[in-house]
Amino acid sequence: MTAYGIALDIGTSGTRAHAVDLSSGKILSTAVTDCHPLPGANVMDHLTFCINVGNDIAHRILMDTVNKVIRNLGIDLKQVERVSICGNPIQLSLFQGIPVDDLAFAGDNAKREKGIVDHARNAGVFSAVDVGMDLPDGTELLVPPAIRHEIGADALAMMYKSGFLEDKRNCMVTDYGTNAEMALKVGDEIYTGSAAAGPAMEGQSIRCGMLASPGAISDLEYDFGWICKVLDDDISPQNGDKIDFKLNMTTDTGPMHGKAMGITGTGVVAAVAVAQYDHLWHKGKLTTADGLMKLQDGISIDSHDISEAAKAIGAMRAGHFCLLEHAGIKFSEMNVMYMCGASGTYVDAMKARDVGLIPPSSTEIYQYGNTSLAMATDILKDPELLDTLQDIANSIRANHIMFAKDPVFSQIYLQELGFWDEGMSLEEYNANNAAEGIQELPKPRGRANVHRVVTRDIQDLGEKGLTIVHDIGTELVGKMEGCTGCGKCVKECPEHTLSISEDKTITVKTKNCLGTACYRCQMSCPSKVYKYADLKLV
């Protein structure tokens, strides 16, 4: 009888899983979700939801999705003996049912005032059944360690799997996602941080946005016009239609014509780069006749989308500045960049350097895929790897930088807003930096050597291939005392995820709800009786 293992990556934008034959180590199948089941578009939304409605409700919603994902792996779950998991500290805490209050506050004083104690998030072996997985009794759950606060096992994965830790050169690594975990290695010292880049890098909070999955426009490639690169059923980019953005028209159709369903974060980054190359962006606005960059199959980018991407780019550049300043080195002394995550895989590295996603001094660029799922798979095959990872985590905890309260990060992020939205010149940018004692931002020069290590985000999908799980999330319901049933909350919901029945029962589908980033339902209530936190899990 075949013994199976399951590797899980719990990300802010979704869950990914492999089924693995434990005897051979062979990946059999892959299942992914198209979003996260909790309300909200980023980790802070998830954290706030958890604190407001309770850790137990958030845990149950997440576990409902995890169980749906593993049921789509096409294996007999009764034969699963081992599960390994990776993700950021908030997602892994929600998964394990660990309170997240210590992750909600950055300062020790704030924690002391509120009586909050830090929870240990070290490597360990637990019971998969105890956390709520629908698996046989005795199934082991292998959990890797966090490094510190918001720098978790996923950040450890990007360092471990990319080769960053073995590189003897000054080098930097970034996981290009919602939380933008990053690290700088100078000699034997490693500096870490995490920039709240927001969901645009994952294709969320974008009008036609979607995660990296079949049908997503992932890049724009120049060939006497801009060719849309559309992900096929194996999530590999293929040629779509050719666009002339200055004329805002399609000049040729490609093999993927009619197959685009949206645009992922890397496609938006490409659009930002093209807007700069073709001089289509000025003081926070697209200058095309209708204010749109029209792609293919009805997919387009507007000024709001570019602005959302610019905020993500600005947060990442501020983080990179921060690490370099704390390490005491110049951009010119850091030439090696490792890019991880789906966005780090599909983005055009030169466009990424041009817009500011990677330091302009980078001359050697390595692009990796989903290192979080890859490391979870390694742990599944070799459980003793947990001890090695714990030793690595212990060795790099000393140089963690909290960007949220760092003056360098604040200064650079404000500069970025001025650069993208107000038309600040690079000369003004650097003059302001000089006034604050911060090094200047150099211009990118020459072509870098780009090493595309993988061709897609998840390199091995297994012989059974990829399944995308759309049916996730649950419902929050409740009756509000004093509710008149006017329906104003329903009309105000931008995602059309809220409904109200004849008996005035309010129902919110968690998958599509924007959570604390919105709350328009609560704010629009004319009777002021709607309380989102009073909704209960079905």
C-alpha positions as CSV (number, residue, x, y, z in Angstrom):
1,M,0.0,0.0,0.0
2,T,1.4,3.4,-1.0
3,A,2.2,5.8,1.7
4,Y,1.5,9.4,0.8
5,G,2.6,12.8,2.1
6,I,1.2,16.3,1.5
7,A,3.3,19.4,1.2
8,L,1.4,22.7,1.9
9,D,2.2,26.4,1.2
10,I,-0.3,28.6,3.0
11,G,0.2,32.0,1.4
12,T,-1.5,35.4,1.8
13,S,-3.0,35.1,-1.6
14,G,-3.9,31.4,-1.6
15,T,-3.0,27.8,-0.7
16,R,-0.9,25.4,-2.8
17,A,-0.4,21.7,-2.2
18,H,1.6,18.7,-3.6
19,A,0.7,15.0,-3.1
20,V,4.0,13.0,-2.8
21,D,4.8,9.3,-2.9
22,L,6.9,9.0,0.3
23,S,8.7,5.8,-0.9
24,S,9.9,7.4,-4.1
25,G,9.8,11.1,-3.3
26,K,7.9,11.6,-6.5
27,I,5.4,14.5,-6.8
28,L,2.1,13.0,-7.9
29,S,-0.3,16.0,-8.2
30,T,-0.8,19.7,-7.4
31,A,-3.8,21.6,-6.2
32,V,-4.0,25.4,-5.7
33,T,-6.7,27.9,-4.8
34,D,-7.4,31.1,-6.7
35,C,-7.5,33.3,-3.6
36,H,-7.4,33.2,0.2
37,P,-10.7,32.2,2.0
38,L,-10.5,35.0,4.7
39,P,-11.9,38.4,4.0
40,G,-9.3,40.9,2.9
41,A,-6.6,41.2,0.3
42,N,-3.5,41.3,2.4
43,V,-2.0,39.9,5.6
44,M,-3.0,42.9,7.7
45,D,-6.6,42.4,6.7
46,H,-6.4,38.7,7.7
47,L,-4.7,39.7,11.0
48,T,-7.4,42.3,11.8
49,F,-10.2,39.9,10.9
50,C,-8.8,37.3,13.2
51,I,-8.5,39.8,16.1
52,N,-11.9,41.3,15.5
53,V,-14.0,38.1,15.1
54,G,-11.8,35.6,16.9
55,N,-8.9,33.3,16.3
56,D,-11.2,30.2,16.3
57,I,-13.4,31.5,13.4
58,A,-10.4,32.4,11.3
59,H,-8.8,29.0,12.0
60,R,-12.0,27.2,11.0
61,I,-12.4,29.1,7.7
62,L,-8.8,28.4,6.8
63,M,-9.0,24.7,7.7
64,D,-12.1,24.3,5.6
65,T,-10.2,25.5,2.6
66,V,-7.1,23.3,3.4
67,N,-9.3,20.2,3.6
68,K,-11.0,21.1,0.2
69,V,-7.5,21.5,-1.3
70,I,-6.2,18.2,-0.2
71,R,-9.4,16.4,-1.3
72,N,-8.5,17.7,-4.8
73,L,-5.1,16.0,-4.9
74,G,-6.5,12.8,-6.3
75,I,-5.0,10.5,-3.7
76,D,-6.5,8.2,-1.0
77,L,-6.3,10.5,2.1
78,K,-6.6,7.4,4.3
79,Q,-3.0,6.5,3.2
80,V,-1.5,9.9,4.1
81,E,1.2,9.5,6.8
82,R,2.9,12.9,6.9
83,V,2.1,16.6,6.2
84,S,4.6,19.4,5.9
85,I,3.8,23.1,5.7
86,C,5.4,26.4,5.0
87,G,4.1,30.0,5.1
88,N,4.5,33.3,6.9
89,P,4.0,33.5,10.7
90,I,0.4,34.9,10.5
91,Q,-0.8,32.2,8.1
92,L,0.9,29.4,9.9
93,S,-0.4,30.7,13.2
94,L,-4.0,30.7,11.8
95,F,-3.4,27.2,10.5
96,Q,-2.1,25.9,13.9
97,G,-4.6,27.8,15.9
98,I,-1.9,29.9,17.6
99,P,-3.0,33.3,18.8
100,V,-1.8,36.1,16.6
101,D,-2.1,39.1,19.0
102,D,1.7,39.2,19.4
103,L,2.1,39.6,15.6
104,A,-0.3,42.6,15.6
105,F,2.0,44.9,17.4
106,A,5.6,45.8,16.4
107,G,6.8,47.4,19.7
108,D,7.6,45.6,23.0
109,N,6.1,48.5,25.0
110,A,2.7,48.1,23.2
111,K,2.8,44.4,24.0
112,R,3.6,45.0,27.6
113,E,0.8,47.6,28.0
114,K,-1.7,45.1,26.6
115,G,-0.4,42.1,28.4
116,I,0.5,40.3,25.2
117,V,3.2,37.6,25.4
118,D,5.2,36.3,22.4
119,H,4.4,32.8,21.2
120,A,7.1,30.4,20.2
121,R,7.1,29.6,16.5
122,N,10.0,27.1,16.4
123,A,10.3,24.0,14.3
124,G,8.3,21.0,15.5
125,V,6.3,17.9,14.8
126,F,2.6,18.1,15.6
127,S,-0.6,16.2,15.0
128,A,-2.3,17.0,11.6
129,V,-5.6,15.8,13.1
130,D,-5.4,18.2,16.1
131,V,-5.2,21.2,13.8
132,G,-8.3,20.1,12.0
133,M,-7.1,18.2,8.9
134,D,-9.3,15.4,7.7
135,L,-6.6,12.8,7.8
136,P,-6.0,9.6,9.7
137,D,-5.0,9.6,13.4
138,G,-1.3,9.6,13.9
139,T,-0.6,11.7,10.7
140,E,2.4,13.9,11.5
141,L,2.5,17.6,10.8
142,L,6.0,19.0,10.2
143,V,6.3,22.8,10.8
144,P,9.5,24.7,10.0
145,P,10.6,27.7,12.2
146,A,9.9,31.4,11.8
147,I,12.9,33.7,12.0
148,R,11.3,36.6,13.9
149,H,8.0,38.4,14.0
150,E,6.8,38.8,10.4
151,I,9.8,37.0,8.9
152,G,8.6,33.4,8.8
153,A,9.3,30.0,7.3
154,D,8.5,31.3,3.8
155,A,11.4,33.8,4.2
156,L,13.7,31.0,5.4
157,A,12.6,29.0,2.3
158,M,13.6,31.8,-0.1
159,M,17.1,31.9,1.5
160,Y,17.5,28.2,1.7
161,K,16.2,27.1,-1.7
162,S,17.6,29.9,-3.8
163,G,21.3,29.4,-2.9
164,F,21.4,32.8,-1.3
165,L,22.9,31.4,1.9
166,E,25.9,29.8,0.1
167,D,26.7,32.8,-2.1
168,K,29.9,34.4,-0.9
169,R,29.1,37.7,-2.7
170,N,27.1,40.6,-1.3
171,C,23.6,39.6,-2.4
172,M,20.0,40.2,-1.8
173,V,16.9,38.0,-2.0
174,T,13.2,39.0,-2.1
175,D,10.0,37.0,-2.2
176,Y,7.8,39.1,-4.5
177,G,4.4,38.8,-2.8
178,T,2.0,40.7,-0.6
179,N,4.5,40.8,2.3
180,A,7.7,41.1,0.3
181,E,10.1,39.3,2.7
182,M,13.6,40.2,1.9
183,A,17.2,39.7,3.1
184,L,20.6,41.1,2.4
185,K,23.8,39.1,2.9
186,V,27.1,41.0,3.5
187,G,29.9,38.6,4.4
188,D,28.6,36.4,7.2
189,E,26.0,38.9,8.3
190,I,22.3,38.6,7.1
191,Y,19.9,41.5,7.5
192,T,16.1,40.7,7.1
193,G,12.9,42.7,6.8
194,S,9.4,42.6,5.4
195,A,7.7,45.4,3.4
196,A,3.9,45.5,3.3
197,A,3.8,45.8,-0.4
198,G,0.1,45.1,-0.7
199,P,-1.8,42.7,-3.0
200,A,-1.0,44.2,-6.4
201,M,2.1,42.0,-6.8
202,E,-0.3,39.0,-6.7
203,G,-2.7,40.5,-9.2
204,Q,-5.2,41.5,-6.5
205,S,-6.7,45.0,-6.0
206,I,-6.3,45.3,-9.8
207,R,-9.4,45.7,-11.9
208,C,-8.7,42.8,-14.1
209,G,-6.3,41.1,-11.7
210,M,-5.9,37.4,-11.0
211,L,-3.3,35.1,-9.5
212,A,-0.7,33.4,-11.6
213,S,-2.8,30.6,-13.2
214,P,-4.0,29.6,-16.6
215,G,-5.4,32.5,-18.6
216,A,-3.4,35.2,-16.8
217,I,-1.4,37.8,-18.8
218,S,2.0,37.5,-17.1
219,D,4.3,39.8,-19.2
220,L,4.6,42.0,-22.2
221,E,7.4,41.2,-24.6
222,Y,8.6,43.6,-27.3
223,D,8.8,42.5,-30.9
224,F,7.9,45.7,-33.0
225,G,4.9,45.9,-30.7
226,W,4.1,44.5,-27.3
227,I,3.1,40.8,-27.2
228,C,0.9,39.7,-24.3
229,K,2.4,36.6,-22.7
230,V,-0.5,34.4,-21.4
231,L,-0.2,31.5,-19.1
232,D,-1.3,28.2,-20.6
233,D,-2.8,25.2,-18.8
234,D,0.6,24.2,-17.5
235,I,1.1,27.8,-16.2
236,S,3.8,28.4,-18.8
237,P,3.8,31.8,-20.7
238,Q,2.8,31.6,-24.4
239,N,2.3,34.3,-27.1
240,G,-0.9,36.1,-27.2
241,D,-1.9,39.2,-29.1
242,K,0.4,42.1,-30.2
243,I,-0.5,45.6,-29.0
244,D,0.5,49.1,-30.0
245,F,-0.2,51.1,-26.8
246,K,0.4,54.5,-28.3
247,L,-2.4,53.8,-30.8
248,N,-4.2,51.6,-28.2
249,M,-5.0,48.9,-30.8
250,T,-4.2,45.2,-31.5
251,T,-1.9,44.8,-34.4
252,D,-1.7,41.0,-34.6
253,T,-3.3,38.0,-32.9
254,G,-1.3,35.1,-31.3
255,P,-1.9,31.4,-30.4
256,M,-3.3,32.5,-27.0
257,H,-5.9,34.8,-28.6
258,G,-9.2,34.5,-26.8
259,K,-7.7,32.7,-23.8
260,A,-6.8,35.6,-21.5
261,M,-9.0,35.9,-18.4
262,G,-7.1,38.6,-16.5
263,I,-3.7,39.9,-15.6
264,T,-1.3,38.8,-12.8
265,G,1.0,41.1,-10.8
266,T,3.9,40.5,-13.1
267,G,1.8,41.6,-16.1
268,V,0.9,44.8,-14.2
269,V,4.7,45.4,-13.6
270,A,5.3,44.9,-17.3
271,A,2.5,47.5,-18.0
272,V,4.2,49.9,-15.6
273,A,7.5,49.5,-17.5
274,V,5.8,50.0,-20.9
275,A,4.0,53.1,-19.6
276,Q,7.4,54.5,-18.7
277,Y,9.1,53.4,-21.9
278,D,6.3,54.8,-24.1
279,H,5.8,57.9,-21.9
280,L,2.2,57.1,-21.1
281,W,2.4,58.0,-17.4
282,H,2.4,61.5,-16.1
283,K,1.8,62.6,-12.5
284,G,-0.3,59.7,-11.5
285,K,-2.4,59.4,-14.7
286,L,-2.2,57.4,-17.9
287,T,-2.1,59.8,-20.8
288,T,-3.9,57.5,-23.4
289,A,-7.1,59.0,-24.9
290,D,-9.4,56.9,-22.7
291,G,-7.1,56.5,-19.7
292,L,-6.6,52.8,-20.4
293,M,-3.9,50.5,-21.6
294,K,-5.9,47.9,-23.6
295,L,-4.4,44.4,-23.7
296,Q,-6.3,41.5,-25.2
297,D,-9.6,39.8,-24.8
298,G,-11.1,42.8,-23.1
299,I,-8.4,43.0,-20.4
300,S,-7.1,46.5,-19.7
301,I,-5.1,48.5,-17.1
302,D,-6.2,51.9,-15.8
303,S,-4.5,54.6,-13.8
304,H,-5.6,53.1,-10.5
305,D,-3.9,49.8,-11.4
306,I,-0.7,51.5,-12.2
307,S,-0.9,53.5,-9.0
308,E,-1.5,50.3,-6.9
309,A,1.5,48.6,-8.5
310,A,3.6,51.8,-7.9
311,K,2.8,51.6,-4.2
312,A,4.1,48.0,-4.1
313,I,7.2,48.9,-6.1
314,G,7.8,51.8,-3.7
315,A,7.5,49.7,-0.6
316,M,10.0,47.1,-2.0
317,R,12.5,49.8,-3.0
318,A,12.2,51.4,0.4
319,G,12.9,48.0,2.0
320,H,15.9,47.5,-0.2
321,F,17.2,50.9,0.7
322,C,16.6,50.2,4.4
323,L,18.7,46.9,4.3
324,L,21.6,48.6,2.5
325,E,21.6,51.6,4.9
326,H,21.6,49.3,8.0
327,A,24.4,47.2,6.5
328,G,26.4,50.3,5.7
329,I,27.0,49.5,2.0
330,K,26.2,51.3,-1.2
331,F,24.1,50.1,-4.1
332,S,27.4,49.8,-6.1
333,E,28.6,47.2,-3.6
334,M,25.5,45.0,-4.1
335,N,25.2,43.4,-7.6
336,V,23.6,40.0,-7.0
337,M,19.8,39.6,-6.8
338,Y,17.7,36.5,-6.1
339,M,14.0,36.7,-7.0
340,C,11.5,34.3,-5.6
341,G,7.7,33.6,-5.6
342,A,5.3,33.6,-8.5
343,S,6.0,37.2,-9.3
344,G,9.7,36.6,-9.1
345,T,9.3,33.8,-11.6
346,Y,7.2,35.4,-14.3
347,V,8.3,39.0,-14.2
348,D,10.8,40.2,-16.8
349,A,13.9,40.9,-14.7
350,M,15.1,43.8,-16.8
351,K,11.7,45.5,-16.6
352,A,11.7,44.8,-12.8
353,R,15.0,46.6,-12.5
354,D,13.9,49.5,-14.7
355,V,10.8,50.2,-12.5
356,G,12.5,49.6,-9.2
357,L,11.5,46.2,-8.0
358,I,15.2,45.2,-7.8
359,P,18.2,47.4,-7.0
360,P,19.4,49.3,-10.1
361,S,23.0,48.0,-9.4
362,S,22.0,44.3,-9.9
363,T,24.1,42.8,-12.7
364,E,23.5,39.1,-11.8
365,I,19.8,38.2,-11.4
366,Y,18.5,34.7,-10.5
367,Q,14.8,33.9,-10.8
368,Y,13.3,31.1,-8.8
369,G,9.8,29.8,-8.4
370,N,7.7,29.0,-5.3
371,T,10.4,28.3,-2.7
372,S,7.9,27.9,0.1
373,L,6.2,24.9,-1.4
374,A,9.5,23.5,-2.6
375,M,10.9,23.6,0.9
376,A,7.8,22.1,2.4
377,T,8.3,19.2,-0.1
378,D,11.9,18.8,1.0
379,I,10.9,18.6,4.6
380,L,8.3,16.0,3.7
381,K,11.0,13.8,2.1
382,D,13.5,14.5,4.9
383,P,12.0,15.4,8.3
384,E,15.4,15.8,9.8
385,L,15.8,18.9,7.7
386,L,13.7,20.7,10.4
387,D,16.8,20.7,12.7
388,T,19.0,22.3,10.1
389,L,16.4,24.9,9.4
390,Q,16.0,25.7,13.1
391,D,19.8,26.2,13.4
392,I,19.7,28.6,10.4
393,A,16.8,30.5,11.8
394,N,18.6,30.9,15.2
395,S,21.7,32.2,13.5
396,I,20.0,35.1,11.6
397,R,17.6,36.4,14.2
398,A,19.9,39.2,15.4
399,N,19.7,41.5,12.4
400,H,16.0,41.8,11.8
401,I,14.8,45.3,10.9
402,M,11.2,46.4,11.6
403,F,10.5,48.6,8.6
404,A,7.2,49.9,10.1
405,K,9.2,52.0,12.6
406,D,12.4,52.6,10.6
407,P,13.0,56.3,9.5
408,V,14.9,55.3,6.4
409,F,11.9,53.2,5.2
410,S,9.5,56.1,5.9
411,Q,11.7,58.6,4.1
412,I,12.1,56.5,1.0
413,Y,8.5,55.5,0.8
414,L,7.4,59.1,0.9
415,Q,9.9,59.8,-1.9
416,E,8.4,56.9,-3.9
417,L,4.9,58.4,-3.7
418,G,6.3,61.7,-4.9
419,F,8.1,60.0,-7.7
420,W,5.1,58.1,-9.0
421,D,2.2,60.3,-8.3
422,E,3.6,63.8,-8.4
423,G,6.3,63.6,-11.1
424,M,9.3,64.1,-8.8
425,S,12.5,63.9,-10.8
426,L,15.4,61.5,-9.9
427,E,17.5,64.6,-9.2
428,E,14.9,65.9,-6.6
429,Y,14.6,62.4,-5.2
430,N,18.4,62.2,-4.6
431,A,18.6,65.7,-3.3
432,N,16.0,64.9,-0.6
433,N,17.9,61.7,0.3
434,A,21.1,63.7,0.7
435,A,19.4,66.1,3.0
436,E,18.5,63.1,5.2
437,G,21.9,61.5,5.0
438,I,20.7,58.7,2.8
439,Q,22.7,57.4,-0.2
440,E,21.5,58.3,-3.7
441,L,19.5,56.1,-6.0
442,P,21.6,55.3,-9.1
443,K,20.2,54.7,-12.6
444,P,20.2,51.2,-14.0
445,R,23.1,50.7,-16.5
446,G,23.7,48.1,-19.1
447,R,22.0,44.6,-19.3
448,A,22.2,42.2,-16.4
449,N,22.9,38.5,-16.7
450,V,19.5,37.0,-16.0
451,H,19.5,33.3,-14.9
452,R,15.9,32.0,-15.1
453,V,16.3,28.9,-13.0
454,V,12.7,27.7,-13.4
455,T,10.2,28.2,-16.2
456,R,7.1,28.4,-14.0
457,D,6.1,29.2,-10.4
458,I,5.6,25.5,-9.4
459,Q,8.2,23.6,-11.4
460,D,6.9,20.0,-10.9
461,L,3.1,19.6,-11.1
462,G,3.2,15.8,-10.9
463,E,1.9,13.2,-13.4
464,K,-1.7,14.0,-12.5
465,G,-1.2,17.7,-13.1
466,L,-2.7,20.8,-11.7
467,T,-6.2,21.3,-10.2
468,I,-7.4,24.8,-9.4
469,V,-9.9,24.8,-6.5
470,H,-12.4,27.6,-6.8
471,D,-15.0,26.4,-4.3
472,I,-13.4,27.8,-1.1
473,G,-14.5,30.1,1.7
474,T,-17.5,29.8,3.9
475,E,-20.3,32.2,5.0
476,L,-20.6,34.6,7.9
477,V,-24.2,35.2,9.0
478,G,-26.0,37.3,11.5
479,K,-29.0,39.4,12.4
480,M,-28.5,43.0,13.6
481,E,-30.9,44.3,16.2
482,G,-32.6,47.4,14.8
483,C,-32.0,46.4,11.2
484,T,-34.7,47.7,8.9
485,G,-33.8,45.5,5.9
486,C,-33.3,48.6,3.7
487,G,-30.6,46.8,1.7
488,K,-28.1,49.8,1.7
489,C,-25.3,47.4,2.8
490,V,-26.0,45.1,-0.1
491,K,-25.9,47.9,-2.6
492,E,-22.7,49.3,-1.2
493,C,-20.7,46.0,-1.3
494,P,-18.2,46.4,-4.2
495,E,-17.6,42.7,-4.5
496,H,-21.4,41.7,-4.4
497,T,-20.6,39.2,-1.7
498,L,-23.3,40.3,0.8
499,S,-27.0,39.4,0.8
500,I,-29.9,40.0,3.1
501,S,-33.0,37.7,3.4
502,E,-36.6,38.5,4.0
503,D,-36.1,37.8,7.7
504,K,-33.2,40.3,7.7
505,T,-30.5,37.7,8.0
506,I,-27.3,39.1,6.6
507,T,-24.9,36.7,4.8
508,V,-21.3,37.5,3.7
509,K,-19.3,35.1,1.6
510,T,-15.8,35.2,3.0
511,K,-13.9,34.4,-0.1
512,N,-14.8,37.6,-2.0
513,C,-15.2,40.0,1.0
514,L,-12.5,42.7,1.2
515,G,-12.8,42.8,5.0
516,T,-11.2,45.6,7.0
517,A,-9.9,47.2,3.7
518,C,-13.5,48.0,2.9
519,Y,-16.2,47.8,5.6
520,R,-18.5,49.8,3.3
521,C,-21.4,47.6,4.5
522,Q,-20.9,48.7,8.1
523,M,-20.2,52.4,7.3
524,S,-23.2,52.7,5.0
525,C,-25.8,51.4,7.5
526,P,-28.2,54.4,7.9
527,S,-29.4,53.0,11.3
528,K,-25.8,52.4,12.5
529,V,-26.7,48.9,13.7
530,Y,-24.6,46.8,11.3
531,K,-21.5,45.4,13.1
532,Y,-19.3,43.3,10.9
533,A,-17.6,41.7,14.0
534,D,-21.0,40.3,15.2
535,L,-21.4,38.0,12.1
536,K,-20.9,34.4,12.9
537,L,-19.5,31.4,11.0
538,V,-22.1,29.1,9.6
